[in-house]
Amino acid sequence: MILVIGLVCLFMIGTTATSATTYASSASGKPGGNVADPTVRAVDAAEPAVVRIITTLGGHLTVNFSRTSSVTFPQGTGNSYGLQLSGSGTFITAHGDILTADHVINPPHDQALSQYLDDSAAKDVATYINLNAKSGSQVSVDQVDQELKERPTGIDAEL
């Protein structure tokens, strides 16, 4: 009986010892993960090739104050609101060619981008209105931002 219990214990210890998981670590000292898992191995191999891509767009906002009066913000030659978006890509050649999605380098001009442009321009538009108001009444940045978000037909955004 003791011999059978001893063999069972040895079998259990042997099974436990062989099912241990081997983990790798990268040169940077970060844990690599389970090397037996092909997904973890692929991520560990590709990690140095993944890059962050920052796309910067210049945005302008044209406000039509009347049928004959429109102003483009920001004012001044060559000025624009810098809108930054980020994405990722991966090196595909040793020469530095990067593969990424089209929307990372050519972002769609959607509602979220327009709202960011509105938020960026609201202060300049409010300042312009307050400096040029004939009635003497002042508008706040929040009021202008709200009007820009409602997107009346007299306001054109260009990205």
DRENTORTOR-40875 format. One record per residue: residue number from 1; residue in one letter; x, y, z of N, C-alpha, C, O in turn. Coordinates in nm, 3 decimals. Layout:
<sites>
{NUM,"A",{X,Y,Z},{X,Y,Z},{X,Y,Z},{X,Y,Z}}
...
</sites>
This chain:
<sites>
{1,"M",{0.082,-0.119,0.000},{0.000,0.000,0.000},{0.087,0.126,0.000},{0.059,0.221,-0.073}}
{2,"I",{0.191,0.126,0.082},{0.281,0.241,0.087},{0.351,0.257,-0.047},{0.375,0.370,-0.092}}
{3,"L",{0.383,0.147,-0.111},{0.448,0.153,-0.241},{0.356,0.216,-0.345},{0.402,0.296,-0.427}}
{4,"V",{0.229,0.183,-0.345},{0.132,0.239,-0.439},{0.115,0.389,-0.413},{0.112,0.468,-0.507}}
{5,"I",{0.103,0.428,-0.287},{0.089,0.571,-0.253},{0.214,0.646,-0.296},{0.204,0.758,-0.346}}
{6,"G",{0.330,0.587,-0.277},{0.456,0.650,-0.318},{0.462,0.669,-0.468},{0.507,0.774,-0.515}}
{7,"L",{0.418,0.570,-0.546},{0.417,0.581,-0.693},{0.318,0.688,-0.739},{0.348,0.764,-0.831}}
{8,"V",{0.203,0.694,-0.676},{0.104,0.796,-0.711},{0.160,0.935,-0.683},{0.145,1.027,-0.764}}
{9,"C",{0.226,0.950,-0.568},{0.287,1.081,-0.535},{0.394,1.117,-0.635},{0.400,1.232,-0.678}}
{10,"L",{0.480,1.023,-0.674},{0.583,1.050,-0.774},{0.521,1.089,-0.907},{0.568,1.181,-0.974}}
{11,"F",{0.416,1.019,-0.946},{0.347,1.050,-1.071},{0.292,1.192,-1.068},{0.303,1.265,-1.166}}
{12,"M",{0.231,1.233,-0.956},{0.174,1.367,-0.944},{0.283,1.473,-0.946},{0.267,1.578,-1.008}}
{13,"I",{0.394,1.447,-0.879},{0.505,1.542,-0.878},{0.564,1.552,-1.018},{0.597,1.663,-1.063}}
{14,"G",{0.579,1.442,-1.087},{0.632,1.442,-1.224},{0.542,1.516,-1.320},{0.591,1.590,-1.405}}
{15,"T",{0.412,1.499,-1.308},{0.317,1.568,-1.394},{0.320,1.718,-1.368},{0.318,1.796,-1.463}}
{16,"T",{0.326,1.758,-1.245},{0.330,1.900,-1.209},{0.458,1.964,-1.258},{0.455,2.077,-1.307}}
{17,"A",{0.568,1.896,-1.248},{0.697,1.953,-1.288},{0.705,1.970,-1.439},{0.765,2.067,-1.486}}
{18,"T",{0.647,1.879,-1.516},{0.658,1.889,-1.662},{0.558,1.988,-1.720},{0.575,2.030,-1.835}}
{19,"S",{0.455,2.027,-1.647},{0.358,2.122,-1.701},{0.392,2.266,-1.667},{0.310,2.356,-1.688}}
{20,"A",{0.512,2.290,-1.616},{0.553,2.427,-1.584},{0.563,2.508,-1.714},{0.603,2.456,-1.818}}
{21,"T",{0.528,2.632,-1.706},{0.530,2.721,-1.821},{0.661,2.797,-1.823},{0.706,2.849,-1.721}}
{22,"T",{0.723,2.804,-1.941},{0.848,2.876,-1.956},{0.817,3.017,-2.004},{0.740,3.035,-2.098}}
{23,"Y",{0.877,3.114,-1.940},{0.856,3.253,-1.976},{0.987,3.312,-2.026},{1.095,3.275,-1.981}}
{24,"A",{0.974,3.404,-2.120},{1.091,3.471,-2.174},{1.091,3.615,-2.126},{0.989,3.667,-2.083}}
{25,"S",{1.207,3.677,-2.134},{1.213,3.820,-2.107},{1.295,3.884,-2.216},{1.388,3.823,-2.270}}
{26,"S",{1.261,4.007,-2.249},{1.330,4.076,-2.356},{1.458,4.139,-2.303},{1.485,4.138,-2.183}}
{27,"A",{1.537,4.194,-2.396},{1.663,4.257,-2.359},{1.641,4.378,-2.270},{1.728,4.415,-2.191}}
{28,"S",{1.522,4.440,-2.283},{1.493,4.558,-2.201},{1.454,4.521,-2.059},{1.434,4.609,-1.975}}
{29,"G",{1.442,4.391,-2.032},{1.408,4.349,-1.898},{1.258,4.334,-1.877},{1.215,4.291,-1.770}}
{30,"K",{1.177,4.369,-1.979},{1.032,4.351,-1.966},{1.000,4.203,-1.982},{1.065,4.134,-2.062}}
{31,"P",{0.902,4.153,-1.910},{0.865,4.013,-1.928},{0.811,3.990,-2.068},{0.735,4.071,-2.120}}
{32,"G",{0.853,3.879,-2.129},{0.811,3.849,-2.265},{0.683,3.769,-2.271},{0.602,3.791,-2.361}}
{33,"G",{0.661,3.679,-2.180},{0.539,3.601,-2.181},{0.566,3.453,-2.200},{0.681,3.409,-2.190}}
{34,"N",{0.463,3.380,-2.226},{0.468,3.236,-2.242},{0.527,3.204,-2.379},{0.461,3.226,-2.480}}
{35,"V",{0.651,3.152,-2.384},{0.717,3.125,-2.512},{0.655,3.008,-2.586},{0.680,2.991,-2.705}}
{36,"A",{0.574,2.926,-2.519},{0.507,2.817,-2.587},{0.387,2.867,-2.667},{0.340,2.797,-2.757}}
{37,"D",{0.338,2.985,-2.637},{0.223,3.043,-2.707},{0.271,3.114,-2.833},{0.349,3.209,-2.822}}
{38,"P",{0.228,3.072,-2.953},{0.277,3.133,-3.077},{0.240,3.282,-3.089},{0.313,3.359,-3.151}}
{39,"T",{0.129,3.322,-3.031},{0.089,3.463,-3.037},{0.185,3.548,-2.956},{0.226,3.655,-3.000}}
{40,"V",{0.222,3.501,-2.838},{0.316,3.575,-2.753},{0.451,3.584,-2.822},{0.515,3.689,-2.820}}
{41,"R",{0.496,3.475,-2.884},{0.624,3.478,-2.957},{0.619,3.578,-3.072},{0.716,3.650,-3.095}}
{42,"A",{0.507,3.584,-3.144},{0.495,3.678,-3.256},{0.498,3.822,-3.208},{0.562,3.907,-3.269}}
{43,"V",{0.429,3.850,-3.098},{0.428,3.986,-3.043},{0.568,4.024,-2.994},{0.613,4.136,-3.017}}
{44,"D",{0.637,3.931,-2.928},{0.772,3.958,-2.881},{0.867,3.987,-2.997},{0.954,4.073,-2.987}}
{45,"A",{0.848,3.914,-3.107},{0.936,3.935,-3.223},{0.904,4.067,-3.294},{0.994,4.133,-3.345}}
{46,"A",{0.776,4.105,-3.297},{0.734,4.225,-3.371},{0.745,4.353,-3.290},{0.747,4.461,-3.348}}
{47,"E",{0.753,4.344,-3.159},{0.750,4.461,-3.072},{0.846,4.571,-3.115},{0.806,4.688,-3.116}}
{48,"P",{0.972,4.541,-3.149},{1.062,4.649,-3.186},{1.024,4.716,-3.318},{1.073,4.825,-3.347}}
{49,"A",{0.938,4.655,-3.397},{0.903,4.709,-3.528},{0.780,4.798,-3.525},{0.751,4.865,-3.624}}
{50,"V",{0.707,4.803,-3.415},{0.586,4.883,-3.407},{0.623,5.028,-3.377},{0.702,5.055,-3.286}}
{51,"V",{0.565,5.121,-3.453},{0.596,5.262,-3.437},{0.468,5.342,-3.417},{0.360,5.301,-3.458}}
{52,"R",{0.482,5.456,-3.353},{0.370,5.549,-3.336},{0.383,5.656,-3.443},{0.492,5.707,-3.469}}
{53,"I",{0.271,5.689,-3.506},{0.269,5.788,-3.613},{0.180,5.904,-3.570},{0.065,5.884,-3.532}}
{54,"I",{0.235,6.025,-3.576},{0.160,6.146,-3.543},{0.133,6.221,-3.673},{0.227,6.257,-3.745}}
{55,"T",{0.008,6.244,-3.704},{-0.031,6.319,-3.823},{-0.078,6.457,-3.779},{-0.164,6.469,-3.692}}
{56,"T",{-0.021,6.561,-3.838},{-0.059,6.698,-3.805},{-0.128,6.761,-3.925},{-0.074,6.762,-4.035}}
{57,"L",{-0.246,6.813,-3.902},{-0.322,6.883,-4.004},{-0.331,7.030,-3.967},{-0.335,7.064,-3.849}}
{58,"G",{-0.335,7.115,-4.066},{-0.357,7.257,-4.042},{-0.503,7.288,-4.072},{-0.552,7.259,-4.181}}
{59,"G",{-0.572,7.348,-3.977},{-0.714,7.378,-3.995},{-0.742,7.527,-3.995},{-0.677,7.604,-3.924}}
{60,"H",{-0.839,7.567,-4.075},{-0.885,7.706,-4.081},{-1.037,7.707,-4.067},{-1.104,7.612,-4.107}}
{61,"L",{-1.089,7.812,-4.012},{-1.234,7.828,-3.996},{-1.274,7.962,-4.052},{-1.221,8.066,-4.011}}
{62,"T",{-1.367,7.963,-4.148},{-1.417,8.087,-4.206},{-1.555,8.114,-4.151},{-1.646,8.031,-4.162}}
{63,"V",{-1.572,8.232,-4.091},{-1.700,8.272,-4.034},{-1.757,8.385,-4.119},{-1.692,8.487,-4.139}}
{64,"N",{-1.879,8.364,-4.169},{-1.949,8.467,-4.246},{-2.036,8.547,-4.150},{-2.139,8.498,-4.103}}
{65,"F",{-1.993,8.670,-4.121},{-2.068,8.755,-4.029},{-2.187,8.821,-4.096},{-2.286,8.853,-4.031}}
{66,"S",{-2.178,8.841,-4.226},{-2.290,8.892,-4.307},{-2.267,8.842,-4.449},{-2.172,8.768,-4.475}}
{67,"R",{-2.354,8.883,-4.540},{-2.337,8.837,-4.678},{-2.212,8.893,-4.743},{-2.160,8.836,-4.839}}
{68,"T",{-2.163,9.001,-4.692},{-2.046,9.065,-4.752},{-1.922,9.059,-4.664},{-1.814,9.099,-4.707}}
{69,"S",{-1.935,9.010,-4.542},{-1.823,9.010,-4.449},{-1.796,8.870,-4.396},{-1.881,8.810,-4.330}}
{70,"S",{-1.677,8.819,-4.426},{-1.634,8.690,-4.372},{-1.489,8.703,-4.326},{-1.411,8.779,-4.383}}
{71,"V",{-1.455,8.627,-4.223},{-1.321,8.630,-4.166},{-1.274,8.486,-4.149},{-1.349,8.400,-4.104}}
{72,"T",{-1.149,8.462,-4.187},{-1.089,8.329,-4.171},{-1.000,8.330,-4.048},{-0.918,8.421,-4.030}}
{73,"F",{-1.016,8.230,-3.965},{-0.938,8.216,-3.842},{-0.850,8.094,-3.853},{-0.891,7.995,-3.913}}
{74,"P",{-0.728,8.097,-3.797},{-0.664,8.210,-3.732},{-0.624,8.314,-3.835},{-0.595,8.284,-3.951}}
{75,"Q",{-0.623,8.436,-3.790},{-0.587,8.546,-3.878},{-0.436,8.552,-3.894},{-0.361,8.511,-3.806}}
{76,"G",{-0.394,8.604,-4.005},{-0.250,8.615,-4.033},{-0.210,8.520,-4.143},{-0.271,8.416,-4.163}}
{77,"T",{-0.107,8.557,-4.213},{-0.059,8.477,-4.325},{0.014,8.352,-4.275},{0.100,8.360,-4.187}}
{78,"G",{-0.022,8.240,-4.332},{0.047,8.115,-4.299},{0.008,8.051,-4.167},{0.064,7.948,-4.130}}
{79,"N",{-0.086,8.110,-4.095},{-0.127,8.052,-3.966},{-0.234,7.946,-3.988},{-0.312,7.954,-4.083}}
{80,"S",{-0.236,7.848,-3.902},{-0.342,7.747,-3.901},{-0.348,7.685,-3.762},{-0.253,7.693,-3.684}}
{81,"Y",{-0.460,7.622,-3.732},{-0.474,7.549,-3.606},{-0.415,7.411,-3.628},{-0.456,7.338,-3.718}}
{82,"G",{-0.319,7.375,-3.544},{-0.257,7.243,-3.556},{-0.342,7.137,-3.490},{-0.365,7.140,-3.369}}
{83,"L",{-0.389,7.045,-3.570},{-0.470,6.934,-3.521},{-0.386,6.808,-3.532},{-0.345,6.771,-3.642}}
{84,"Q",{-0.359,6.742,-3.419},{-0.274,6.623,-3.421},{-0.355,6.498,-3.391},{-0.438,6.494,-3.300}}
{85,"L",{-0.328,6.395,-3.470},{-0.390,6.265,-3.453},{-0.279,6.162,-3.447},{-0.172,6.182,-3.505}}
{86,"S",{-0.303,6.052,-3.378},{-0.199,5.950,-3.371},{-0.253,5.815,-3.412},{-0.373,5.788,-3.404}}
{87,"G",{-0.162,5.731,-3.457},{-0.194,5.595,-3.498},{-0.070,5.511,-3.485},{0.027,5.553,-3.422}}
{88,"S",{-0.072,5.393,-3.542},{0.045,5.307,-3.534},{0.075,5.246,-3.669},{-0.009,5.247,-3.759}}
{89,"G",{0.194,5.194,-3.681},{0.237,5.128,-3.803},{0.348,5.032,-3.767},{0.382,5.016,-3.650}}
{90,"T",{0.405,4.969,-3.868},{0.513,4.875,-3.844},{0.614,4.884,-3.957},{0.578,4.907,-4.073}}
{91,"F",{0.742,4.867,-3.924},{0.846,4.865,-4.025},{0.828,4.739,-4.110},{0.805,4.630,-4.056}}
{92,"I",{0.838,4.754,-4.242},{0.825,4.636,-4.329},{0.953,4.610,-4.408},{0.966,4.505,-4.472}}
{93,"T",{1.046,4.704,-4.405},{1.176,4.681,-4.469},{1.286,4.736,-4.380},{1.261,4.814,-4.287}}
{94,"A",{1.407,4.693,-4.409},{1.522,4.743,-4.336},{1.555,4.887,-4.375},{1.635,4.952,-4.308}}
{95,"H",{1.494,4.937,-4.483},{1.518,5.074,-4.529},{1.430,5.176,-4.458},{1.442,5.296,-4.484}}
{96,"G",{1.343,5.131,-4.370},{1.260,5.222,-4.294},{1.120,5.241,-4.349},{1.048,5.329,-4.301}}
{97,"D",{1.079,5.163,-4.448},{0.942,5.173,-4.499},{0.845,5.127,-4.390},{0.868,5.026,-4.323}}
{98,"I",{0.737,5.202,-4.374},{0.639,5.173,-4.269},{0.504,5.142,-4.333},{0.460,5.211,-4.425}}
{99,"L",{0.439,5.038,-4.284},{0.305,5.002,-4.327},{0.206,5.050,-4.222},{0.222,5.020,-4.103}}
{100,"T",{0.105,5.123,-4.264},{0.002,5.172,-4.172},{-0.130,5.180,-4.246},{-0.134,5.162,-4.368}}
{101,"A",{-0.236,5.207,-4.175},{-0.368,5.222,-4.236},{-0.381,5.361,-4.298},{-0.318,5.456,-4.252}}
{102,"D",{-0.462,5.373,-4.402},{-0.481,5.500,-4.471},{-0.536,5.607,-4.379},{-0.497,5.723,-4.390}}
{103,"H",{-0.627,5.570,-4.287},{-0.688,5.671,-4.201},{-0.588,5.732,-4.102},{-0.617,5.835,-4.041}}
{104,"V",{-0.470,5.671,-4.086},{-0.368,5.727,-3.997},{-0.299,5.846,-4.063},{-0.271,5.947,-3.997}}
{105,"I",{-0.269,5.835,-4.193},{-0.200,5.944,-4.262},{-0.294,6.035,-4.340},{-0.256,6.146,-4.376}}
{106,"N",{-0.415,5.990,-4.365},{-0.515,6.069,-4.436},{-0.646,6.060,-4.358},{-0.741,5.996,-4.404}}
{107,"P",{-0.653,6.126,-4.240},{-0.770,6.109,-4.154},{-0.897,6.164,-4.219},{-0.893,6.264,-4.291}}
{108,"P",{-1.009,6.098,-4.192},{-1.136,6.148,-4.246},{-1.175,6.279,-4.179},{-1.153,6.297,-4.059}}
{109,"H",{-1.231,6.368,-4.253},{-1.276,6.496,-4.198},{-1.416,6.476,-4.144},{-1.515,6.506,-4.211}}
{110,"D",{-1.422,6.426,-4.024},{-1.549,6.390,-3.963},{-1.590,6.489,-3.854},{-1.524,6.591,-3.835}}
{111,"Q",{-1.696,6.458,-3.785},{-1.752,6.546,-3.682},{-1.653,6.570,-3.568},{-1.645,6.681,-3.517}}
{112,"A",{-1.579,6.467,-3.527},{-1.484,6.482,-3.417},{-1.374,6.582,-3.453},{-1.333,6.662,-3.369}}
{113,"L",{-1.326,6.577,-3.576},{-1.224,6.671,-3.620},{-1.280,6.812,-3.627},{-1.211,6.908,-3.590}}
{114,"S",{-1.403,6.826,-3.673},{-1.468,6.958,-3.679},{-1.487,7.016,-3.539},{-1.466,7.136,-3.519}}
{115,"Q",{-1.525,6.934,-3.444},{-1.543,6.982,-3.307},{-1.411,7.028,-3.247},{-1.407,7.128,-3.175}}
{116,"Y",{-1.302,6.958,-3.276},{-1.172,7.000,-3.227},{-1.133,7.134,-3.287},{-1.078,7.220,-3.218}}
{117,"L",{-1.162,7.152,-3.415},{-1.134,7.280,-3.481},{-1.219,7.391,-3.419},{-1.169,7.501,-3.395}}
{118,"D",{-1.346,7.363,-3.392},{-1.433,7.461,-3.326},{-1.377,7.503,-3.191},{-1.371,7.622,-3.159}}
{119,"D",{-1.335,7.404,-3.112},{-1.279,7.434,-2.980},{-1.152,7.518,-2.990},{-1.129,7.607,-2.909}}
{120,"S",{-1.070,7.489,-3.091},{-0.945,7.564,-3.109},{-0.971,7.707,-3.153},{-0.900,7.798,-3.111}}
{121,"A",{-1.073,7.728,-3.237},{-1.098,7.861,-3.293},{-1.188,7.948,-3.207},{-1.190,8.070,-3.226}}
{122,"A",{-1.262,7.893,-3.113},{-1.362,7.967,-3.037},{-1.305,8.091,-2.969},{-1.368,8.196,-2.969}}
{123,"K",{-1.187,8.080,-2.910},{-1.127,8.193,-2.839},{-1.095,8.306,-2.937},{-1.122,8.423,-2.908}}
{124,"D",{-1.038,8.273,-3.053},{-1.005,8.376,-3.152},{-1.130,8.443,-3.208},{-1.131,8.564,-3.229}}
{125,"V",{-1.234,8.364,-3.233},{-1.358,8.421,-3.287},{-1.422,8.513,-3.183},{-1.468,8.622,-3.217}}
{126,"A",{-1.425,8.471,-3.056},{-1.482,8.555,-2.950},{-1.404,8.685,-2.936},{-1.464,8.791,-2.920}}
{127,"T",{-1.273,8.678,-2.941},{-1.190,8.799,-2.932},{-1.219,8.894,-3.048},{-1.231,9.015,-3.028}}
{128,"Y",{-1.231,8.839,-3.168},{-1.260,8.921,-3.286},{-1.397,8.989,-3.272},{-1.410,9.109,-3.298}}
{129,"I",{-1.497,8.913,-3.231},{-1.632,8.969,-3.215},{-1.631,9.079,-3.109},{-1.688,9.186,-3.130}}
{130,"N",{-1.566,9.054,-2.996},{-1.563,9.152,-2.888},{-1.488,9.278,-2.926},{-1.525,9.387,-2.882}}
{131,"L",{-1.384,9.269,-3.007},{-1.310,9.387,-3.051},{-1.385,9.467,-3.158},{-1.367,9.588,-3.169}}
{132,"N",{-1.469,9.399,-3.235},{-1.536,9.464,-3.347},{-1.686,9.484,-3.327},{-1.756,9.527,-3.419}}
{133,"A",{-1.737,9.455,-3.208},{-1.880,9.469,-3.183},{-1.920,9.616,-3.176},{-1.859,9.695,-3.103}}
{134,"K",{-2.021,9.651,-3.252},{-2.069,9.789,-3.253},{-2.169,9.814,-3.141},{-2.188,9.927,-3.097}}
{135,"S",{-2.231,9.707,-3.095},{-2.334,9.722,-2.991},{-2.274,9.734,-2.851},{-2.343,9.774,-2.757}}
{136,"G",{-2.147,9.700,-2.837},{-2.084,9.708,-2.706},{-2.106,9.584,-2.622},{-2.045,9.570,-2.515}}
{137,"S",{-2.192,9.492,-2.667},{-2.213,9.369,-2.589},{-2.099,9.272,-2.618},{-2.046,9.266,-2.729}}
{138,"Q",{-2.063,9.197,-2.517},{-1.952,9.103,-2.527},{-2.004,8.959,-2.531},{-2.109,8.929,-2.473}}
{139,"V",{-1.931,8.874,-2.599},{-1.966,8.732,-2.602},{-1.854,8.653,-2.535},{-1.739,8.696,-2.535}}
{140,"S",{-1.890,8.540,-2.477},{-1.790,8.455,-2.411},{-1.741,8.348,-2.509},{-1.804,8.322,-2.611}}
{141,"V",{-1.629,8.290,-2.475},{-1.575,8.181,-2.556},{-1.673,8.065,-2.560},{-1.691,8.002,-2.664}}
{142,"D",{-1.738,8.037,-2.447},{-1.836,7.927,-2.442},{-1.954,7.953,-2.534},{-2.004,7.860,-2.598}}
{143,"Q",{-2.001,8.078,-2.542},{-2.112,8.110,-2.631},{-2.072,8.089,-2.777},{-2.147,8.032,-2.856}}
{144,"V",{-1.954,8.135,-2.810},{-1.906,8.118,-2.948},{-1.886,7.969,-2.979},{-1.924,7.922,-3.086}}
{145,"D",{-1.828,7.895,-2.886},{-1.806,7.752,-2.906},{-1.938,7.680,-2.931},{-1.946,7.592,-3.017}}
{146,"Q",{-2.040,7.716,-2.855},{-2.172,7.654,-2.873},{-2.229,7.686,-3.011},{-2.284,7.598,-3.078}}
{147,"E",{-2.216,7.811,-3.055},{-2.264,7.851,-3.188},{-2.188,7.776,-3.297},{-2.248,7.735,-3.397}}
{148,"L",{-2.059,7.760,-3.280},{-1.980,7.688,-3.380},{-2.020,7.541,-3.387},{-2.026,7.483,-3.496}}
{149,"K",{-2.049,7.482,-3.273},{-2.089,7.342,-3.271},{-2.225,7.320,-3.337},{-2.252,7.213,-3.392}}
{150,"E",{-2.311,7.421,-3.332},{-2.441,7.409,-3.398},{-2.428,7.423,-3.548},{-2.523,7.395,-3.621}}
{151,"R",{-2.313,7.467,-3.595},{-2.276,7.474,-3.734},{-2.378,7.544,-3.823},{-2.435,7.482,-3.912}}
{152,"P",{-2.400,7.674,-3.799},{-2.490,7.746,-3.889},{-2.430,7.751,-4.029},{-2.309,7.733,-4.046}}
{153,"T",{-2.512,7.776,-4.127},{-2.467,7.772,-4.266},{-2.366,7.878,-4.299},{-2.299,7.869,-4.401}}
{154,"G",{-2.351,7.980,-4.215},{-2.256,8.086,-4.242},{-2.114,8.056,-4.196},{-2.027,8.142,-4.206}}
{155,"I",{-2.089,7.935,-4.145},{-1.956,7.902,-4.097},{-1.903,7.783,-4.178},{-1.969,7.680,-4.189}}
{156,"D",{-1.783,7.800,-4.233},{-1.721,7.694,-4.313},{-1.591,7.652,-4.249},{-1.508,7.736,-4.214}}
{157,"A",{-1.574,7.523,-4.233},{-1.449,7.470,-4.178},{-1.369,7.409,-4.290},{-1.423,7.342,-4.378}}
{158,"E",{-1.238,7.432,-4.288},{-1.149,7.375,-4.389},{-1.034,7.308,-4.318},{-0.964,7.370,-4.239}}
{159,"L",{-1.014,7.180,-4.347},{-0.903,7.105,-4.289},{-0.810,7.062,-4.400},{-0.708,6.997,-4.373}}
</sites>
